[in-house]
Amino acid sequence: MRKLLWCSSPMLAVLALAALAGCGSNPSSDDAFSESALGPGDVDRSGGGSFHADDIQARLGRRDFELPLPTGNGRSCATCHVPADNFMLKPATAEARYQRYMAHDAHQGCFDADPLFNAIDANDGVTDFTNVRRGLVQVTLTIPANITIDDLPGATTLNVWRKVPSIEDVAFRAPYQLDGRAETLQIQALGAARVHSQVTVDPPTSVLDALAAFQLTQFSNRRARMVGMALATSQTPPSPFPSDDELNAQELRGKAVFAQKCVGCHGGASMTEFDPALATQRFHNIMSNLSATRNAANLKTHTIRCTNPDGSILVRTGRPDPGRGFVTGVCNDISRFEARSLYNVVNHAPYFHDGSANTLEDVMATYNQFFFTLPATLQKFGPPMSDADTADVIAFVKRL
């Protein structure tokens, strides 16, 4: 069954899923949604409360999330947003799937191969899936009229490599995508269907709405769910942090350092500085484009020239990804990316927009080497963290 028609009947969806169950290669089976497949014991993606996780629209959205998109290339949302990976695509998972794909031992004739490994995400446009095996997919960005790229004269688009962002906590993370280019979950889903699944017929509005409803039920853990429910009902959200009596001495020290160094970007109940009226505050240049670990994927770098409204030109060199700058056309937005929520952050590795930081220690090393050495950062946040402070902060954020 290579193609499926859009179906509004839950029974037809069940029959379609049953047919797909014969494909042993399906990497995102229904079992991945069970509590036993989740991370720490306190993780709960079931939604609830005002989000009505059990209502029919969210249930249909879960079905549409799992099924290959009709008229597409065999990919579903869950092909890349793997439920067992906190709805990310972790490198270990991608590599294991690649080995099965190469061995041809898990397809059983249902599909030609794992649909993750499509030429549109090949390094060479054919069969080299080096970056996909690192958990990266290719994203095509439109170049604003006031921006040029030295090595691509006359180009109107730029291809960049980014990790697959988790759908968890989208209830308080609009706008969407790592650069905020999708204002709604429906716009995000439609763009993914067209580009990553290559559908020839757009999903109907009812399907896009169902997908959005399902995503709004997915949270990193119970604290994140409580925050999402409170924000959705205009109530005062609870603290994102464990109470002090739940923390040990090191974690308490880390909380104090976090309050000094981190809340400027990871503040508020959502830990994203979320404010619909000031959404640009959620996007920051933390110098991850300059990280020593960044080029592990050998990403192509560019010299970007951006013309400001006053005619002055801002030049940025050695940049593999322009970030929000290509969404807004604002020169100072180049290399800005979303400040991610830190709920259950320990299970959301690798980090940064390109997955270049494998551990929280790598993240802190980048901050200390590049971000906390900037004059403006020094003035606002003080000097880089000591080794002891770094260890304390990491211990604390692992409890979030």
N, C-alpha and C positions, 0 to 999 in steps of 0.2 A: 504494500500500500504506500506508494510514493507520494501521492497527492491526496489531500483531504479537502472536502468542501466545508465552507463556513456552515455550522449547524447550530440552531438555537435550541435543539432538544437535548436535555441532559442525558437521556437514554442513548441517543445516537453518539454522544460524546463518550459514554461508557463503552459502547461497542467499539468505537475507534481506538480507545486506549487499550482495550483487550486485544485488538489486532496488533497494535504496536508492541504489546508485551512480549510477543515472540521474538522481538529484536533484542538479543542479549546485550547489544552495544549501547542501549539507551542509558546514558550516564546520569540521568536525572530522574530516576524512578520515583514513584509515589512514596516509597519508603523514606526517601530523603527528607520528607516533610514531617516525619514522626519525631516525637520528643527524643527518642533514643538516638536519633541521628544528629542531634544538635550538639553544640559545644558544652560549656559548663552547665551544671545542673540548674542554674538560675535563668538560663536562656529560654525565652518563650516567644515564638513568633506568631502565636495564634490570634493576636489582636484582641478583640472583645470590647465590652463597654459600648461607647458611642460609635465604634466602627462596624459593629454588627458583622463579625467575622463569619457568622454562619448564614448570612443572608444569601439569597440565590445569586445576586450579581457577583459577589466575591467568589462564590463557589464556581460560577461559570468562568470567572477570570482566572482562577487557578487552573481550570481545564485548558483554557486558551493559552495560558503560560506554558503548559507542558506539551501541547500538541504542535507538530510542525505546522508552520503557517501555510495555508492553502495557496497555491500558485507560486510558491517560493522554491527555495533550493534545498529543502529538507530540514532547515533549521527551525527550532522553536526558540522562545525566549530563554528557556532553561538550557538550551545548548551551551550558551555562554554564561548566563546567570545561574550557576549550578547550585541548587538548593543546599546540598551537603557542604558546599564551600561558602556558606553564609551569603549565597546568591552572588558570589564572585566567580572568577575563573582562576584558581590558584595554580601556580606553575607545576606542582607535583601532580595535580589532577590532569592538567593538559599533557604533561609528559607521559603519564600512564595511558591516557587515551591515544596518544600518538603511537606508542609501542603496540597497542592493540590494533590500531589502524594499519600499521605497517605489517603486522603479522596476519591480518585478515582472518582472525579467529573468532570474532565476536559479531559479525554482521549477518550471517545466516541468510543472505540474499535479500534482506528487507530493504536495505539501502546499499548503494554502491560502496559507501564508506561512511565513517563518522562525519556528519555534516559540518562539524567544527572546522575540518580541514578542507576549506574551500579556497580556490585560487584567488579570490578577492582579498584574502588575508595571508597570502604567501609573500615572502620577502621578494621573490623574483617574479611574482604574478603567475606562477605555475605550480611548483611542487616544493619549494623551500619554505618550511613552516617553522623556522628557527624562532621567530618572535612569538608566534602563537604558542609554542611550547614553553615560552616564558610567561604565558598568561596575558599576552598583549594582542589587541586587535587593531586593525587599521581604521582610521577616521579621516574622512575628507572634509577639509575646511575651505570655505570661500574666503578669498583674500579681499579685504576691504579696499576701496578705491584709493585711499590715502596711504596704502602700504605696498611696498615692493620687496622682493627677495633677490639678493644679488645673484645667486647661482641659478635662479629660475626667472630670467627676464621675460616679462610679458605674461607670466602665469596668472591664472585666475583662481586656481585652487592649490591647496597644499595637503599632502598626505602625511599624517603623523601617527605614531603608535602610542596607544594608551591602554592601561589595564581596564578590565571590566568592572565598573563601579557596582557596589552592592545596592540592591533595592531596599535594604533594611532602613528603617527610619525616614523614608521619603515623606512621611506625614508632616515632618517639620524641616524639610530640606529644599523647598522650592527656591529658585528655579533649579532645573535638573541638568545632569551631566556635569563632568568635572570642570567645565568652563561656563556652566549655566546657560547654555544655548537653547534649552527647551523650557518654555515657560510653564507647560503643563505636562502631566504624565501621559496624556493622550498624544501630545505632539511628540514626546520622546518615543513612545511606542510606534507611532506611525513612521517616524524617521528610521528607526531600527528595522521595521518591517521592509521598508523600501530599500535600504542600503545593505544591511547585513543579511537579511533573508531574501532579498531580491524578488519580492512579490511582484507579479504583473497586474494584480488586482488589489487595490487597497483594502485593508480590513474595514468592515463597516463601523460606524460610530458606536454601535452597541457593543462590539467586541473591544474597542479601545476603552470605552467606559468600564467594561468589566475588568479588563487588565488593570486599569487604574484602581478600581475598588479592591482587587486582590492585593496589589502592592501596598495599599494603605493599611492592610492588616499585618504587615510584616515589620517586626521590631527586633532590635539587637538583643534586648533582654527586658525584664519586667519593668525596670525603672524607665527605660526608654518608652515603653508602651504607656505607662502612667503619664509621662510628659506629653506624649502625642494626644492622648485622650483629653487631658486638661486644656491643651492649646486648641483642640478642635471644638471644645465647648466653652471657650472664652473664660476658663477658670484659671486661677493661679497655679502654675505647675509646681510640682514638688522639686526639691533639690536634686540635682543629678548625682550627687555624691553620697556614698555610704555615710552613716552617722559616725561621729568621732569614736564612739565606743565600739564600733565594728572594726576599727583600724588599729594596727600595731604601731609601735613607736616609729619605725622607719616610714610607714605609710603616712603617718601624721606629719612627719617632717616633709615628705614629698608633697602633701597637700598644701603646705605653707609655701613651698617653692613654686608649685603650680599656680597658686593665687598671684604670685609676683610675676612669673615669667610667661604663663600660658593663657590666662583668661582673656588677654587682649584679643586673641583670635578664637579661642575656644571657650567663650563666655556664655552665660545664660543657661537656662534649663536644657536647651538643645545642644549646648557646647559648640555652637557654630556662629555665635553673635547674630542669631537670626532676627531680622526685622524686615518685614515686607516692604516698608517704606524706604529702607536703606540697604537694599539687597547687595549692593556692590561691596559693602563691608565684609561680606562673607568670602571674598576673593582676595588672596594675598600672594605676594611674591616672597616666598620663603627661601629663595635661592636654590631650590631643589634642582633646577636646570644645571647648576654648577657642581652638584654633588659628585664627590670622587667615585661613588658607586654608580652614578647615573649612566655611564656609557658601557655598562656591562652588556647591554643589549646592542651595542654598536649602532646607536641611533644616529642618523644623519643630522648634522647641525647646519644652521643657516645664519647668514647675516641679514637681519631684517631692518628695513628703513621705513620709518613711520613719520608722516608729515602732520604736525600739529596745526590747529586752526590758525595760529599766528604765522604759519609758514616755516617755522623752525623744524628741523629734522632730528628725530631721535634714532640713534643707531644702536642695535643690540646684536652682538656677535656671539657665535657659538651656541645658538639656541636651537634645540631639536623640536621645540613645541612652543608656539606663541601664546598658548593659554587663552584667557578671556579677551586678549587684545584683538583677536580676529572675530569676536562676537560683537564687540562694541565699536571697534575702530579707534578707541582711545589709546594713545601711545603708552600712557603709564599703566595700562592694563596688560601689556605684553608680559608674559611669564606669570601672570596671576592665575591661581587655581583655587577651587573651593576649599574652604576650611572644613574638613570632615568632622562629623560628630565622633566623639571618642567612646561612645557606649560599646562595651565588649571589644574594645580596640585590640586586645591581645589575640583575638581570633580573626582579625581582618588584615593580616599580613599577606603579601608584601604591601608596602606603603608608598605614598606619593603617587602622582598621576600616572607615572610610568612603571610603577612597581620596583623602583630602583633600590629601595631600602628594604632589606629582607627582615630586619628585626627592629624592635623599638630602640635598641642601642644604635643601630645605623641611623635612625631618624634623629636621635639626639646628637650624634656626631655631626650630622649635616647642619643642624641648628647652631651648634657651638662653633663650627668652623666657618660658616658663611653668614647666617642670619644674625646671630648675636654679636657679630663684629662690625656690623654696619653702623655708621655714626648715629642715624636716627633711632636705630634699635637700641644702641647703647644708652642713648639719652632716656628712652622710654622704659626699657626693661632692665638696664644694668648690664654688667659684663657677662661673658659666657659662664655656664654653670661649672662648678667644680665636679670632679669625678664622684664625690660623695653625694652632691645635690642631684646629679644625673641619675645615680642609682636609686635615690629616694623617690624621684619623680616617676621613674619607670615602675617602681614597686606600687606607687599610688595609682597610676593610670591602669594598671592591670586589674584593679579592683572596680573599675568603672563599668 
